[in-house]
């Protein structure tokens, strides 16, 4: 089943985010290589695809896991969680409807 992982950054997270980004992307790449990643990306802090020093306010990942417990465990072990980028992470089952 698909799960939405919605994360909220701490204020002024950009420096920590940049430091942990390679490890974070590596985990996402592993999901993608196994066909389990639907989408992933950050929420810019301003109305721009490249927010520069304004940074980001959080992230959204939609990925496939066997169950909610597995999805939650995966999310809680993300480098952005471990390094203190995220202040809150919510994991919910997600049903993809469109595009078909």
Residue pairs with C-beta under 8 A, 6 or more apart in sequence:
1 64
1 65
1 66
1 67
1 93
1 94
2 38
2 62
2 63
2 64
2 93
2 94
2 95
2 96
3 62
3 63
3 64
3 65
3 68
3 71
3 91
3 92
3 93
3 94
4 60
4 61
4 62
4 91
4 92
4 93
4 94
5 59
5 60
5 61
5 62
5 63
5 71
5 74
5 75
5 89
5 90
5 91
6 58
6 59
6 60
6 89
6 90
6 91
6 92
7 58
7 59
7 60
7 61
7 75
7 78
7 80
7 81
7 86
7 88
7 89
7 90
8 57
8 58
8 86
8 87
8 88
8 89
9 17
9 55
9 56
9 57
9 58
9 59
9 85
9 86
9 87
10 16
10 84
10 85
10 86
10 87
12 55
13 55
13 56
13 85
14 53
14 55
14 56
16 83
16 84
16 85
17 55
17 56
17 80
17 85
19 83
20 79
20 80
20 82
20 83
20 85
23 79
24 78
24 79
24 80
27 74
27 78
27 79
28 37
28 40
28 61
31 37
31 63
31 64
35 64
36 63
36 64
36 65
37 61
37 62
37 63
37 64
38 62
38 63
38 64
38 96
39 60
39 61
39 62
40 59
40 60
40 61
40 62
40 63
41 59
41 60
42 56
42 58
42 59
43 56
43 57
43 58
43 59
43 60
44 50
44 51
44 54
44 55
44 56
44 57
45 51
45 54
45 55
45 56
45 57
46 54
48 54
58 86
59 80
59 86
61 75
62 94
62 96
63 71
63 74
65 71
65 74
68 91
68 93
71 91
72 91
75 81
75 89
75 91
76 89
78 86
78 89
80 86
81 89
